Amino acid sequence: MIIRNRPDLTDNDVTDRSVYNNRRTFLKQGAVALIGVSGLPLAACSADSSAMPNDKATPLDDITSYNNFVELGTSKSSPSRNADKLITRPWSVTVDGECEKPGAMDFEDILKGQALEQRIYRLRCVEGWSMVIPWTGFALSTFLKAFKPTSKAKYVRFQSLLDPEKMPGQKRPILSWPYTEGLRMDEAMHPLTFIATGLYGEDLPAQNGAPLRLVVPWKYGFKSIKSIVRISFVEQQPLNTWQETAADEYGFYANVNPDVSHPRWSQRKERRIGEFRKRKTLFLNGYADQVAQLYQGMDLKKNF
């Protein structure tokens, strides 16, 4: 799939080649452009270059050691420390609900059925920090279409693994387990919405949501559910985990919006991991040209 948007993030913006060469493993599934090695352009999807001309991809060590993954622990460092407990093979995903062809698929079969590509996406978290990540994966829409959702499918509900032995954070009632998320159908089918299976050319690490993690680049990071085991087509708007936990702080849409403050802090600025100075938060995380039409006529302060 080719996304015909002018990228402001290119292979020249990625972390130093020596860092990458020391860590990369060549993916054998699909046609994947190699970052900073082959000279081929990335299938990057981002805002106009005037918005963020100085973006650099976040170093791999930072991406894999500073994480929000409550199932593996509540601190930013605990997911990487507990990553060895999350065994991701074998793995399967069940797709059900309002569709003509429900069923379960093994992870390896999913990979065989998808043409993998690489994209650089910004990730903005509600706490005020952000990263720029070179993901490997595939468009969610191509996967969903194979199950033939019916006209009753208005939303897509996602569910993470429920297994306290593999996810020690689930031994505590911090949230209502399993972790769930949801998208409107048009959001799920948008060409920017992505299922990540790797980053920096490697398999996706456990602390980053292995083996299958949703990436919705214009929304706050908590929407990008990790370690997915079930995808359901539903008629009613699903209740996502953080909305259920604190509805006044976390809404269903979770669109990055500097004009809508979290009750306990402003969202007008963010700190890119590895940088000292904060930068202005971009509306829809800098992807407004591509996705703002999804929300025409909506009050985004009410539908936060």
N, C-alpha and C positions, 0 to 999 in steps of 0.2 A: 504494500500500500504506500502511495506517495502522498505526502501532505504538502500541498503547494502553498506554503507560507514562507516568507523570507525570514530565515533564522538569524537571531543575534547571538546564538551559541553554535560554534563550529568546532571542528576537530582541533583547531589552534587554541581553543580556550580550555582544553582539558589539561589536567595535572601533568606535570613533567613526565616525558616518555620513560625515563629510567624508573620512576616509581611504578608506572604501569607495566613495563616489561618484566619487572621482578615478580609480578603477581598474576599476570594474565594466564588464563587457560583458554585454548581455542575451542569455541563451541562448534560442535559438529552438526547440530540440527539447524536447518534453515539457512537462508542467505543473510549473513550478518556482516556489516561493514565494520572493520576493526578500527578502534579509536586511536588516532595519532600514530598508526603504524603503516597502514596501507596507503594513506593519502587520500582515500575515498571520503566523500562528504558523509556526514551523519544525517540520518533522517530526523533532524532536529525540528521541534515544534515549539515555538515561543513567540513572544511579542515582537513588534517592530524594533529594529536595532537602536532607534533613538531612545527607547525606554530604559534599557540596561546595557550600555555598550561595553561595560567592563566585567561582565560575568565571567567567573572562572569556575570550573568544576571543583567541587569540594574533594580534598584528598580522601583516598580510600580508607585510611586509618581513622579519620574523623567520622566518615559515613558509617563505619562498622563498630564504633566504640561509643557513640553518643546517640542513644536511641530512645524513643518512646515505644515500649512494647510491654504493657502492664502485665500481660500473662507470664512474662519472664522476669518481672520485678519492677518496682516502682521508681527506682533511681535511673538516671540516664546511663549509668555504667553496668547495671545489673543484667540487662539483656545479653550483652556480650559475655559476661561471666557465666550465665546460665545457658548459653546457646547449645552446649553439648547435650543438654537434656532433651532438646526438641529433635526427635528423629523424624526425618522427612521422607524416608523411603522404607517401605512402599507408601504411596499416597494416592488418594482418589478424591474426586469431586462429584457430588450428586447434584444434578440439575432437575428441578421439578416445578410444580405449580401450573400456571396457565400457559402450557405449551403443548404442541402436538407430539413431540418426541422426547419425553423425559427419560432420564437414565443416568448412570454413573460412568465415569471415565477415569482410568488410571492416569497418573501424571505423565508417564512416558507416552501414552497414546495421545494425550492432549498436545504434547510437543510435536509429535509426528504430524498432527493435523493442522499445525499453524506454521506460517512462514515467520520466523523470528526476525526482528529488526532492532536497531538501537536508536534511542532517542535521549536527548538531554532535557530534563525537566527540572524546574524549580520546585522545591518542597518547602512550604511555609507552615510552621506550627503555631498553634494558638497561643503558646507561651511566649512568642516573640522571637524565635530563632528560625533560621532558614538554611537550606543547603541547595546546591546545584548538583544533580546526580545523573550520570550516564547509565540509563537503564537498558536492559535487554528484555524483550518480551513480545507481545502481540496485542493488536487492537481488541478490546473486549467485544466490540460489535461482531467481528468475524466469528468469534466463539459462540456468542448467544444466538446468532442467526441459524446455526446448525440445529438447534432444538425447536425451531419454528414457534416462537411465542405467538399466542392468539391475540385477538383484539381486546381481550379482557386484561392483558398484561399491561398495566399502567406504571408499575414500579418493578425494580429488581432488588431483592433482599439478599444479603450476603451473610454468611455465618462462618466464624473461625472454629478451629479445632477446640473441643472440650476434652481435656485430658490433664488433670492436675499433676500426674506423675511426669509428664513431658513439659508441662507448663506450670511450674511451681507457684507462680503468682495467683493461679486459680484456687489455691488452697485457702486463700483469704477472701472474704466477701467484700472486696474493694469495689467491685462492679457486679452487675448481674450477668453471670456467665451462661452460655458462651457469648462472646463479643459478637454483636450484629451491627450491620450497617445497611443503608439503602440509597438508591438513586432513582430518580424519575427515569422513565424509559428513554426519553430524548437525551438525557445526560449520559445514560449508560451506552447509548448507541452513537454518541458523538465521536468523531475520529480521534480526538485527543485522549479519550479515556482508554486506559492501558492496563493490561495485566503484566506485571513484571515477573520474570523468572530468573533474572540475574542483574548484576551491575558491574561496571568496569570489565565486561567480557568474562566474568566468572559466574558460576552458579550463585544464586541469591543466598546470602548467609542467613542462618536461622534468626539472628537478632534483627534482621531487616525484613522478616516476614516470609521466609522460605516455606514451601517451594513456590507458592502462588500468592502474589500480593497485588491488590488493586492500587492504581495510581490515577488520581483525578487532579491534575496539576493546578486547577484554578480554585480548589477548595483547601481548607485547612487539613493538616496531615491526619487528624483523627478519622477522617472519612476514608482514608486509604487502608482499608482493613487488611490484616495480614493472615497468613496461613489458612487460606480459604478451604473449606470442606463442603460447603453447600451454597448453591445459588438458586433462588426461587423467584419465579415470575408471579407477581401478586397484583391484585386489583386495588387494594387499599394501601395508603402510604404506611410503610413499616415504621415501627418505633426503634430508633437506633440506640445503642447502649448508652452513650453519653447524654443523649436527650432524655432517656429514662432516668438517668442518675441525677442530672441537674438541668432541667429544661430551661431555666432562666439564664444559663450560661452557654449551653450548647444546643443549637437548633438543628433542624433536619438538613437544611441546605448547606450551612457551613462554608458559604462562599467567602473568599478572602476579600474583606471590605474594610479599609482604614477608617471609614465613617461610622462603623458599628463597633463600639468598644465592648470588650468583655467586662462584666460587672466589676471585676477587680483590677483591671489594667486596660490601658489604651492599646489599640491595634495599629496606630498610625506609623509606628516605626518597627523595624526588625533588626536583628543582629545576625549577619551571615556568619556561620561557623568558620573560624579562622581569621575573622576581621575584628578590629577593636571598635571602630565607629559604627553606629547604627545608620541605617538607610531608610528612606521612606518606603512604606508598604504600598505596593501597586494594587489598584483595584483589580479584582479577579486574578491577583498574583501576576499581572502583566499579560494575561491571555484574553483581555476584554474584546479585542478585535475578532477573536474566533468564537467566543461563547456568550457575549453579552446579549445576543438575540434570543437566547434561551429564556431570558428573564424579563423580556419586554412587558411592560404593564404591571409588573409586580412591585410591591413595596418591599425593598430588600432590607429595610430596617425592621419590618415586622416579620418577614420571612428570612430570618438570619440563619 
